[in-house]
Amino acid sequence: MIHRKMILTFPPEVVGEPIAYTLVKDFDIRVNILRAKITPEEEGTLVVDLQADADVLDKGIAYLQGLGITVTPMEKKIVWSGEHCTHCTACLPICPPEAFRLDRATMAVWFDSSRCIVCEQCLKVCPFHAVSIAV
C-alpha cells in the first residue's frame, strides 16, 4: 500500500457528490481528509491522504478526473530543523493537524511530518526560521 497526499479541486456542480464514500466503497481506498473547504454552489477544495495499492489509486484518481475534479499531487512539504528550533512552542497552537508536538517530559518540540497538511501557518510564526518549505 502507498500513501498519496492530493489536492482535489471540485467544480461547483460536483460539490454535492459523495466522493469520499465512493472512493472507500467502490475502490477500497482509505481516505483521510486533511483539510476541506466545501461550500454549495462554489468551487470546493479537499486536501486528502489516499491509501491503497498503486493500481487501485490510479483507478480512483481516474474516477475523480472523470467527474471533472482536478487532482493535484501535493509536491510541497514542510521541513523542520531541530538545530534551529529553540522549542519556543510558537508553532504548536497554529498547527491545525497538530504536526508539531511537545514532549512534556523534556519540553522539547518535535515534528510529525505524516500529520502535516502543508498549510504553511508554521512558516509565518517561527521566529527562528526552524521551518521551511521544500518542493
Phi and psi restraints in degrees (value plus and minus 20) as a CYANA .aco file:
   2 ILE   PHI    -145.8  -105.8
   2 ILE   PSI     140.0   180.0
   3 HIS   PHI    -129.3   -89.3
   3 HIS   PSI     121.6   161.6
   4 ARG   PHI    -157.8  -117.8
   4 ARG   PSI     101.8   141.8
   5 LYS   PHI    -107.3   -67.3
   5 LYS   PSI     107.1   147.1
   6 MET   PHI    -152.0  -112.0
   6 MET   PSI     132.0   172.0
   7 ILE   PHI    -127.9   -87.9
   7 ILE   PSI     100.1   140.1
   8 LEU   PHI    -125.8   -85.8
   8 LEU   PSI     103.5   143.5
   9 THR   PHI    -133.1   -93.1
   9 THR   PSI      98.5   138.5
  10 PHE   PHI    -119.0   -79.0
  10 PHE   PSI     112.4   152.4
  11 PRO   PHI     -90.1   -50.1
  11 PRO   PSI     136.1   176.1
  12 PRO   PHI     -71.7   -31.7
  12 PRO   PSI     -56.9   -16.9
  13 GLU   PHI     -93.2   -53.2
  13 GLU   PSI     -28.9    11.1
  14 VAL   PHI    -128.6   -88.6
  14 VAL   PSI     -27.0    13.0
  15 VAL   PHI     -76.0   -36.0
  15 VAL   PSI     -53.8   -13.8
  16 GLY   PHI    -103.1   -63.1
  16 GLY   PSI     -22.4    17.6
  17 GLU   PHI     -93.8   -53.8
  17 GLU   PSI     125.0   165.0
  18 PRO   PHI    -101.3   -61.3
  18 PRO   PSI      48.0    88.0
  19 ILE   PHI     -82.6   -42.6
  19 ILE   PSI     -73.4   -33.4
  20 ALA   PHI     -81.0   -41.0
  20 ALA   PSI     -62.6   -22.6
  21 TYR   PHI     -78.7   -38.7
  21 TYR   PSI     -66.0   -26.0
  22 THR   PHI     -85.4   -45.4
  22 THR   PSI     -62.2   -22.2
  23 LEU   PHI     -81.3   -41.3
  23 LEU   PSI     -58.8   -18.8
  24 VAL   PHI     -92.9   -52.9
  24 VAL   PSI     -73.5   -33.5
  25 LYS   PHI     -92.2   -52.2
  25 LYS   PSI     -68.1   -28.1
  26 ASP   PHI    -107.2   -67.2
  26 ASP   PSI     -46.3    -6.3
  27 PHE   PHI    -134.3   -94.3
  27 PHE   PSI     -28.6    11.4
  28 ASP   PHI      37.9    77.9
  28 ASP   PSI      21.9    61.9
  29 ILE   PHI    -121.4   -81.4
  29 ILE   PSI     109.5   149.5
  30 ARG   PHI     -98.3   -58.3
  30 ARG   PSI     104.4   144.4
  31 VAL   PHI    -135.3   -95.3
  31 VAL   PSI     100.3   140.3
  32 ASN   PHI    -135.1   -95.1
  32 ASN   PSI      91.5   131.5
  33 ILE   PHI    -100.6   -60.6
  33 ILE   PSI      97.2   137.2
  34 LEU   PHI    -112.6   -72.6
  34 LEU   PSI     -54.6   -14.6
  35 ARG   PHI    -177.8  -137.8
  35 ARG   PSI     124.8   164.8
  36 ALA   PHI    -165.7  -125.7
  36 ALA   PSI     123.4   163.4
  37 LYS   PHI    -159.4  -119.4
  37 LYS   PSI      76.6   116.6
  38 ILE   PHI    -143.9  -103.9
  38 ILE   PSI     101.2   141.2
  39 THR   PHI    -152.8  -112.8
  39 THR   PSI     112.6   152.6
  40 PRO   PHI     -74.9   -34.9
  40 PRO   PSI     120.6   160.6
  41 GLU   PHI      44.3    84.3
  41 GLU   PSI      -1.2    38.8
  42 GLU   PHI    -153.4  -113.4
  42 GLU   PSI     144.1   184.1
  43 GLU   PHI     -83.0   -43.0
  43 GLU   PSI     119.4   159.4
  44 GLY   PHI    -136.8   -96.8
  44 GLY   PSI     135.8   175.8
  45 THR   PHI    -154.4  -114.4
  45 THR   PSI     112.7   152.7
  46 LEU   PHI    -145.1  -105.1
  46 LEU   PSI     113.8   153.8
  47 VAL   PHI    -126.6   -86.6
  47 VAL   PSI     100.0   140.0
  48 VAL   PHI    -150.2  -110.2
  48 VAL   PSI     133.6   173.6
  49 ASP   PHI    -129.9   -89.9
  49 ASP   PSI      94.9   134.9
  50 LEU   PHI    -123.0   -83.0
  50 LEU   PSI     116.6   156.6
  51 GLN   PHI    -151.6  -111.6
  51 GLN   PSI     104.2   144.2
  52 ALA   PHI    -195.4  -155.4
  52 ALA   PSI     159.4   199.4
  53 ASP   PHI     -87.5   -47.5
  53 ASP   PSI     131.6   171.6
  54 ALA   PHI     -75.9   -35.9
  54 ALA   PSI     -63.8   -23.8
  55 ASP   PHI     -87.1   -47.1
  55 ASP   PSI     -55.7   -15.7
  56 VAL   PHI     -88.0   -48.0
  56 VAL   PSI     -62.0   -22.0
  57 LEU   PHI     -80.6   -40.6
  57 LEU   PSI     -61.9   -21.9
  58 ASP   PHI     -80.4   -40.4
  58 ASP   PSI     -60.1   -20.1
  59 LYS   PHI     -87.1   -47.1
  59 LYS   PSI     -60.9   -20.9
  60 GLY   PHI     -84.6   -44.6
  60 GLY   PSI     -60.2   -20.2
  61 ILE   PHI     -86.3   -46.3
  61 ILE   PSI     -59.0   -19.0
  62 ALA   PHI     -82.2   -42.2
  62 ALA   PSI     -58.8   -18.8
  63 TYR   PHI     -80.1   -40.1
  63 TYR   PSI     -67.0   -27.0
  64 LEU   PHI     -81.4   -41.4
  64 LEU   PSI     -65.8   -25.8
  65 GLN   PHI     -84.5   -44.5
  65 GLN   PSI     -53.3   -13.3
  66 GLY   PHI     -83.8   -43.8
  66 GLY   PSI     -45.3    -5.3
  67 LEU   PHI    -103.5   -63.5
  67 LEU   PSI     -25.7    14.3
  68 GLY   PHI      72.5   112.5
  68 GLY   PSI      -7.5    32.5
  69 ILE   PHI    -104.8   -64.8
  69 ILE   PSI     110.8   150.8
  70 THR   PHI    -102.7   -62.7
  70 THR   PSI     104.9   144.9
  71 VAL   PHI    -131.6   -91.6
  71 VAL   PSI      95.8   135.8
  72 THR   PHI    -141.4  -101.4
  72 THR   PSI     102.3   142.3
  73 PRO   PHI     -85.1   -45.1
  73 PRO   PSI     122.3   162.3
  74 MET   PHI     -98.7   -58.7
  74 MET   PSI      89.4   129.4
  75 GLU   PHI    -116.9   -76.9
  75 GLU   PSI     -38.3     1.7
  76 LYS   PHI    -106.5   -66.5
  76 LYS   PSI     133.3   173.3
  77 LYS   PHI    -168.3  -128.3
  77 LYS   PSI     133.5   173.5
  78 ILE   PHI    -105.8   -65.8
  78 ILE   PSI     114.4   154.4
  79 VAL   PHI    -135.3   -95.3
  79 VAL   PSI     107.4   147.4
  80 TRP   PHI    -127.5   -87.5
  80 TRP   PSI     112.6   152.6
  81 SER   PHI    -126.1   -86.1
  81 SER   PSI      87.1   127.1
  82 GLY   PHI     -82.6   -42.6
  82 GLY   PSI     -45.8    -5.8
  83 GLU   PHI     -88.6   -48.6
  83 GLU   PSI     -55.1   -15.1
  84 HIS   PHI    -111.3   -71.3
  84 HIS   PSI     -36.9     3.1
  85 CYS   PHI     -92.8   -52.8
  85 CYS   PSI     110.9   150.9
  86 THR   PHI    -121.2   -81.2
  86 THR   PSI     -15.3    24.7
  87 HIS   PHI      41.7    81.7
  87 HIS   PSI      19.2    59.2
  88 CYS   PHI     -95.4   -55.4
  88 CYS   PSI     -36.2     3.8
  89 THR   PHI      53.0    93.0
  89 THR   PSI      -6.5    33.5
  90 ALA   PHI     -81.0   -41.0
  90 ALA   PSI     -48.7    -8.7
  91 CYS   PHI     -98.0   -58.0
  91 CYS   PSI     -42.8    -2.8
  92 LEU   PHI     -80.6   -40.6
  92 LEU   PSI     -73.9   -33.9
  93 PRO   PHI     -94.0   -54.0
  93 PRO   PSI     -37.9     2.1
  94 ILE   PHI    -109.3   -69.3
  94 ILE   PSI     -33.0     7.0
  95 CYS   PHI    -108.8   -68.8
  95 CYS   PSI      86.0   126.0
  96 PRO   PHI     -77.5   -37.5
  96 PRO   PSI     -63.2   -23.2
  97 PRO   PHI    -109.8   -69.8
  97 PRO   PSI     -12.5    27.5
  98 GLU   PHI      37.7    77.7
  98 GLU   PSI      25.6    65.6
  99 ALA   PHI     -92.7   -52.7
  99 ALA   PSI     -47.4    -7.4
 100 PHE   PHI    -112.7   -72.7
 100 PHE   PSI     109.6   149.6
 101 ARG   PHI    -146.9  -106.9
 101 ARG   PSI     141.4   181.4
 102 LEU   PHI    -139.6   -99.6
 102 LEU   PSI     105.1   145.1
 103 ASP   PHI    -103.7   -63.7
 103 ASP   PSI      84.9   124.9
 104 ARG   PHI     -82.2   -42.2
 104 ARG   PSI     -49.2    -9.2
 105 ALA   PHI     -87.4   -47.4
 105 ALA   PSI     -59.9   -19.9
 106 THR   PHI    -126.8   -86.8
 106 THR   PSI     -30.8     9.2
 107 MET   PHI      39.0    79.0
 107 MET   PSI      13.6    53.6
 108 ALA   PHI    -123.2   -83.2
 108 ALA   PSI     119.0   159.0
 109 VAL   PHI    -104.5   -64.5
 109 VAL   PSI     122.4   162.4
 110 TRP   PHI    -160.0  -120.0
 110 TRP   PSI     142.4   182.4
 111 PHE   PHI    -143.2  -103.2
 111 PHE   PSI     108.0   148.0
 112 ASP   PHI    -126.9   -86.9
 112 ASP   PSI      76.6   116.6
 113 SER   PHI     -82.9   -42.9
 113 SER   PSI     -43.7    -3.7
 114 SER   PHI     -88.8   -48.8
 114 SER   PSI     -40.3    -0.3
 115 ARG   PHI    -111.4   -71.4
 115 ARG   PSI     -34.5     5.5
 116 CYS   PHI     -88.6   -48.6
 116 CYS   PSI     115.5   155.5
 117 ILE   PHI    -130.3   -90.3
 117 ILE   PSI     -10.0    30.0
 118 VAL   PHI      35.1    75.1
 118 VAL   PSI      25.6    65.6
 119 CYS   PHI     -98.1   -58.1
 119 CYS   PSI     -35.8     4.2
 120 GLU   PHI      50.8    90.8
 120 GLU   PSI      -8.8    31.2
 121 GLN   PHI     -84.0   -44.0
 121 GLN   PSI     -55.8   -15.8
 122 CYS   PHI     -84.2   -44.2
 122 CYS   PSI     -51.4   -11.4
 123 LEU   PHI     -81.2   -41.2
 123 LEU   PSI     -54.9   -14.9
 124 LYS   PHI     -95.4   -55.4
 124 LYS   PSI     -46.7    -6.7
 125 VAL   PHI    -125.7   -85.7
 125 VAL   PSI     -34.7     5.3
 126 CYS   PHI     -95.4   -55.4
 126 CYS   PSI      91.5   131.5
 127 PRO   PHI     -94.2   -54.2
 127 PRO   PSI     -33.5     6.5
 128 PHE   PHI    -131.0   -91.0
 128 PHE   PSI     -11.7    28.3
 129 HIS   PHI      33.4    73.4
 129 HIS   PSI      23.5    63.5
 130 ALA   PHI    -102.7   -62.7
 130 ALA   PSI     -27.8    12.2
 131 VAL   PHI    -139.9   -99.9
 131 VAL   PSI     123.0   163.0
 132 SER   PHI    -163.5  -123.5
 132 SER   PSI     154.0   194.0
 133 ILE   PHI    -135.5   -95.5
 133 ILE   PSI     115.9   155.9
 134 ALA   PHI    -137.0   -97.0
 134 ALA   PSI     124.3   164.3
